Amino acid sequence: MKRFLILTCLLLSAGFESKIHAQKASKKPIPLILDTDIGPDYDDVGAMALLHALADQGEVHPLAVISCNKNDLVVPTIDVLNTYFGRPDLPAGAPKGKAVTDGAWQKWPEMLVAKYPHRLKSTANAPDAVYTYRQVLARQPDQSVTLVTIGFLTNLADLLNSKPDQLSKLSGQELVKQKVKHLVAMAGEFPKGREFNVYKDSLASEQVFSRWPTPIIFSGFEIGKEIKTGLRLVADSSLNGPVKDVYALCLPKAQSDYAGRMSWDQTAVLVAVRGVAPYYGLRRGRIQLQGGNNTWQDDPKGPHTYLTEAMPVAQVTELIETLMRHQPVNRKNVSR
């Protein structure tokens, strides 16, 4: 009976995924910028796999993938993944001022840059993140861009503080208000808590959450904590590539612990591209910060919302892992 119920759930999820894909494919791809700290944790790798899978399905048009982390291997890691999925020319960027420089203790970025082709050899060689933001945003139609942050809020605070330049006569805050539709942030824990992306640069977080001129949707720690992925990806002998390599290296090997990795960042990308419903509900109000801790104030007219569970976790997990197993459609020279 247990096996029957599991099989039924998987079949229903697959059918639902096909229906959703058919609905989304008929719409114009969403212009999107991804801001990532890729390196401290490896759910960012899963999130980038989702981004490229949904792009190959015609649902999203990636405009740039920008690092909010100054660690030397972050931009090369982004370059590896963009190259593998057939988009080596996506604009990149990295912070040039004070910023977090965290690496990955499992050393998976070192493995990726040693094994897979990439052109950018160091994060220091990437353009300034604010310059990339201003350049990309200035070229887009008004209120068209979805911005997704799955790391520290450093770049977004710097963008808000940027001055008019040769790229745009608008200040950073004015440029965001004119060009960005909304911000989706994997940040915070709701209704209260202390979450990594917020407290690692709490000053930037406070600036962004208090001054950001468009709606913000939060995917909190509690959402991705329940979605554990990677098992099917690693077990599938027909798959290869950097996404599988990272999960195979990092997932716990003890059978008792082998439940998969929490999928915080993937939920933010999913919602940014496909929308909140039917996966989640929303609670409206305003996030409030004290140091690295956040609380929540309900407000029917508030500028912020956070995700609440709607679809069963098992179905969202199946959907996310299916997208993570996507193989590139224009793969060339993917390994050495």
GIBELGI-V592058 format. One record per residue. N is the residue number from 1. PHI is phi in degrees with one decimal (* if undefined). OMEGA is omega in radians with two decimals (NA if undefined). D_FIRST is the distance of its C-alpha to the first C-alpha in whole Angstrom. Layout:
N/PHI/OMEGA/D_FIRST, N/PHI/OMEGA/D_FIRST
This chain:
1/*/-3.14/0, 2/-60.6/3.13/4, 3/-63.9/3.13/5, 4/-63.0/-3.14/5, 5/-65.0/3.11/6, 6/-63.6/3.13/9, 7/-61.4/3.12/10, 8/-61.0/3.13/10, 9/-61.5/-3.14/12, 10/-66.0/3.14/14, 11/-66.4/3.11/15, 12/-64.2/3.12/16, 13/-64.5/3.14/18, 14/-63.3/3.11/20, 15/-65.7/3.12/21, 16/-65.4/3.12/22, 17/-60.3/3.13/24, 18/-63.5/3.14/26, 19/-65.3/3.14/27, 20/-63.2/-3.14/28, 21/-60.9/3.14/30, 22/-63.0/3.13/32, 23/-69.1/-3.05/33, 24/-74.4/-3.06/34, 25/-63.7/-3.12/36, 26/-80.3/-3.12/38, 27/-94.6/3.11/40, 28/-68.1/-3.14/43, 29/-56.8/-3.11/41, 30/-82.8/3.05/42, 31/-68.2/-2.99/45, 32/-143.1/2.98/43, 33/-112.8/3.10/45, 34/-106.7/3.09/42, 35/-114.3/-2.98/44, 36/-137.1/3.04/42, 37/-99.7/-2.90/43, 38/-36.4/-3.10/41, 39/150.3/3.13/41, 40/-58.1/3.10/40, 41/-128.8/-3.05/37, 42/-109.0/3.01/35, 43/-68.5/3.02/33, 44/-60.3/3.11/36, 45/-63.9/3.07/35, 46/-61.8/3.12/32, 47/-65.8/3.09/34, 48/-67.7/3.05/36, 49/-62.0/3.08/34, 50/-60.5/-3.12/32, 51/-57.1/-3.11/36, 52/-72.1/3.09/37, 53/-63.4/-3.14/34, 54/-69.6/3.05/34, 55/-68.0/3.11/38, 56/-65.0/3.09/37, 57/-87.7/3.07/35, 58/80.5/-3.07/38, 59/-94.0/-3.07/37, 60/-142.7/3.06/39, 61/-114.2/3.14/43, 62/-65.7/3.13/43, 63/-99.2/-3.13/47, 64/-170.8/2.95/47, 65/-125.8/-2.95/45, 66/-118.0/3.14/47, 67/-89.8/3.00/47, 68/-104.4/-3.04/47, 69/-124.1/-3.10/48, 70/-89.0/3.08/51, 71/-53.4/-2.95/49, 72/-63.0/-3.07/51, 73/-99.7/-3.04/48, 74/-69.4/-3.13/46, 75/-66.7/3.01/48, 76/-57.7/3.10/48, 77/-65.9/3.05/44, 78/-57.7/-3.12/44, 79/-63.6/3.09/46, 80/-56.7/-3.07/44, 81/-70.4/3.09/41, 82/-61.8/3.13/43, 83/-66.8/-3.13/44, 84/-59.2/-3.11/41, 85/-88.5/3.00/40, 86/82.5/3.12/43, 87/-129.8/-3.08/45, 88/-68.6/-3.05/47, 89/-96.3/3.08/50, 90/-60.4/3.11/48, 91/-58.3/3.11/50, 92/-124.1/3.09/50, 93/-179.4/3.12/52, 94/-154.9/3.14/52, 95/-66.3/-3.13/53, 96/-107.8/3.09/57, 97/-95.3/3.12/58, 98/-68.1/-3.11/56, 99/-161.8/3.09/52, 100/-68.3/-3.13/50, 101/-128.3/-3.06/50, 102/-78.9/3.00/46, 103/-101.4/-3.13/45, 104/-107.9/-3.06/42, 105/-69.1/3.08/41, 106/-79.2/3.06/39, 107/64.6/3.11/42, 108/-71.4/3.05/40, 109/-62.1/3.09/42, 110/-60.3/3.11/45, 111/-63.5/-3.10/42, 112/-64.4/-3.06/42, 113/-70.9/3.07/46, 114/-78.5/-3.01/46, 115/-100.2/-2.97/44, 116/-117.6/-3.12/44, 117/-66.0/3.04/47, 118/-164.0/-3.10/48, 119/-100.8/-3.14/52, 120/-82.8/-3.01/52, 121/-91.3/-3.11/53, 122/-154.6/3.06/53, 123/-60.1/3.14/52, 124/-62.7/-3.14/56, 125/-83.5/-3.12/56, 126/-76.9/3.05/54, 127/-61.6/3.07/56, 128/-62.2/-3.09/56, 129/-59.1/-3.12/53, 130/-65.5/3.09/55, 131/-59.7/-3.14/57, 132/-62.5/3.09/54, 133/-57.2/-3.07/53, 134/-65.6/3.13/56, 135/-64.5/-3.10/57, 136/-69.6/-3.09/53, 137/-63.8/-3.09/53, 138/-60.5/-3.08/57, 139/-89.5/-3.02/56, 140/-96.6/3.04/53, 141/-60.5/-3.13/53, 142/-62.5/3.08/53, 143/50.4/-3.09/50, 144/-112.6/-2.94/48, 145/-92.7/2.94/47, 146/-94.7/3.14/43, 147/-112.1/-3.12/44, 148/-121.7/3.03/41, 149/-112.5/3.12/42, 150/-124.3/3.13/39, 151/-148.3/-3.12/42, 152/-71.6/-3.07/45, 153/-90.0/-3.05/47, 154/-55.6/-3.08/50, 155/-62.5/-3.07/51, 156/-70.0/3.03/50, 157/-64.8/3.11/53, 158/-63.5/3.10/55, 159/-63.0/3.12/55, 160/-58.9/-3.09/55, 161/-86.6/-3.07/58, 162/-73.3/-3.09/60, 163/-99.7/3.02/63, 164/-55.9/-3.12/64, 165/-150.3/-3.12/65, 166/-68.9/3.14/66, 167/-83.2/-3.13/62, 168/-157.8/3.09/62, 169/-79.5/-3.10/65, 170/-90.0/2.96/62, 171/-68.3/-3.14/61, 172/-59.4/-3.13/57, 173/-65.7/3.11/56, 174/-67.4/-3.14/58, 175/-65.9/3.09/56, 176/-60.5/-3.12/53, 177/-59.6/-3.08/54, 178/-79.2/-2.96/55, 179/-104.8/-3.00/52, 180/-93.5/3.07/49, 181/-78.9/3.05/47, 182/-161.9/3.10/44, 183/-111.5/3.01/43, 184/-111.1/-3.03/40, 185/-123.9/2.91/40, 186/-83.2/-3.03/37, 187/-161.3/3.08/39, 188/82.3/3.02/39, 189/-136.7/-2.94/36, 190/-124.5/0.17/36, 191/-79.9/3.06/37, 192/-156.0/3.13/39, 193/166.0/3.14/39, 194/-135.0/-3.01/40, 195/-120.3/-2.96/39, 196/-54.8/-3.06/40, 197/-61.4/-3.12/42, 198/-76.6/-2.99/44, 199/-78.8/3.13/45, 200/-65.1/2.98/46, 201/-137.1/-3.01/49, 202/-68.4/3.11/49, 203/-66.7/3.09/52, 204/-64.6/3.13/51, 205/-58.3/-3.12/48, 206/-63.6/3.11/50, 207/-62.0/-3.08/53, 208/-65.9/-3.05/50, 209/-68.9/-3.14/48, 210/-91.4/-3.00/51, 211/-118.3/-3.06/53, 212/-62.3/-2.96/51, 213/-89.1/3.09/52, 214/-123.6/3.08/49, 215/-58.7/3.05/45, 216/-121.3/3.02/43, 217/-107.4/3.14/39, 218/-101.2/2.89/38, 219/-101.2/-3.00/34, 220/-79.8/-3.14/34, 221/-52.3/-3.05/33, 222/-68.7/-3.13/30, 223/-75.1/-3.11/29, 224/-70.8/-3.14/28, 225/-58.5/-3.06/28, 226/-87.3/-3.06/24, 227/-103.6/-3.04/24, 228/-110.1/-3.03/23, 229/-126.2/3.06/24, 230/120.2/-3.07/25, 231/-64.0/-3.12/22, 232/-66.0/3.12/22, 233/-59.3/-3.11/25, 234/-69.9/-3.07/26, 235/-76.4/-3.06/24, 236/-80.3/-3.09/25, 237/-70.7/3.13/28, 238/-82.8/-3.10/29, 239/-102.4/2.95/30, 240/-149.3/3.11/33, 241/120.6/-3.01/36, 242/-66.5/-3.12/37, 243/-65.3/3.11/34, 244/-63.6/-3.13/31, 245/-59.0/-3.12/34, 246/-65.4/-3.12/34, 247/-67.9/3.10/31, 248/-65.7/3.13/31, 249/-73.5/-2.92/34, 250/-99.0/-3.12/33, 251/-64.9/3.10/29, 252/-57.8/-3.10/29, 253/-91.9/3.12/28, 254/-67.4/-3.06/27, 255/-58.3/-3.11/23, 256/-67.6/-3.13/23, 257/-102.3/-2.93/25, 258/-85.9/-3.14/23, 259/-105.0/-3.08/21, 260/102.4/-3.10/24, 261/-100.1/3.06/27, 262/-57.0/-2.94/27, 263/-123.9/-3.11/28, 264/-64.7/-2.99/31, 265/-69.7/3.13/34, 266/-61.5/-3.12/31, 267/-64.9/3.14/30, 268/-65.8/3.13/34, 269/-66.4/3.13/35, 270/-57.3/-3.11/32, 271/-68.5/-3.14/33, 272/-62.0/-3.07/37, 273/-88.0/-2.99/36, 274/-99.0/-3.12/33, 275/95.6/-3.06/34, 276/-72.8/-3.14/33, 277/-81.9/0.15/31, 278/-95.0/-3.02/28, 279/-73.1/-3.02/27, 280/-140.3/2.91/29, 281/-106.0/-3.13/31, 282/-132.8/2.98/35, 283/-120.3/-3.00/37, 284/-96.9/3.11/40, 285/168.7/-3.08/43, 286/-151.6/3.06/45, 287/-77.1/3.10/44, 288/-130.8/-3.07/47, 289/-115.1/2.97/47, 290/-137.9/-2.98/49, 291/66.6/3.11/50, 292/-96.2/-3.12/46, 293/-97.7/3.09/44, 294/-123.4/2.96/43, 295/-125.8/-3.06/43, 296/-136.2/3.05/42, 297/-120.0/3.08/44, 298/-64.5/3.13/43, 299/-160.7/-3.09/45, 300/-62.1/3.11/45, 301/-113.0/-3.08/47, 302/-67.9/-3.10/46, 303/-83.2/-3.04/46, 304/-121.0/2.98/43, 305/-138.9/3.00/39, 306/-125.6/-3.07/36, 307/-72.2/2.99/33, 308/-125.0/-3.05/30, 309/-66.1/3.06/26, 310/-133.3/3.08/25, 311/-70.2/3.10/22, 312/-54.5/-3.09/19, 313/-55.0/-3.11/20, 314/-60.5/-3.13/17, 315/-72.0/3.10/19, 316/-64.6/3.11/22, 317/-60.6/3.13/21, 318/-61.3/-3.14/20, 319/-62.5/-3.11/23, 320/-64.1/-3.11/25, 321/-68.8/3.05/24, 322/-60.5/3.11/24, 323/-67.8/3.11/28, 324/-65.5/-3.13/29, 325/-87.3/-3.13/28, 326/-60.5/3.08/31, 327/-105.6/-3.06/33, 328/-62.6/-3.14/37, 329/-90.9/3.14/38, 330/-126.1/-3.05/42, 331/-80.6/3.08/42, 332/-139.9/3.04/45, 333/49.6/-2.99/46, 334/-87.0/3.09/43, 335/-149.0/-3.10/43, 336/-92.9/NA/46
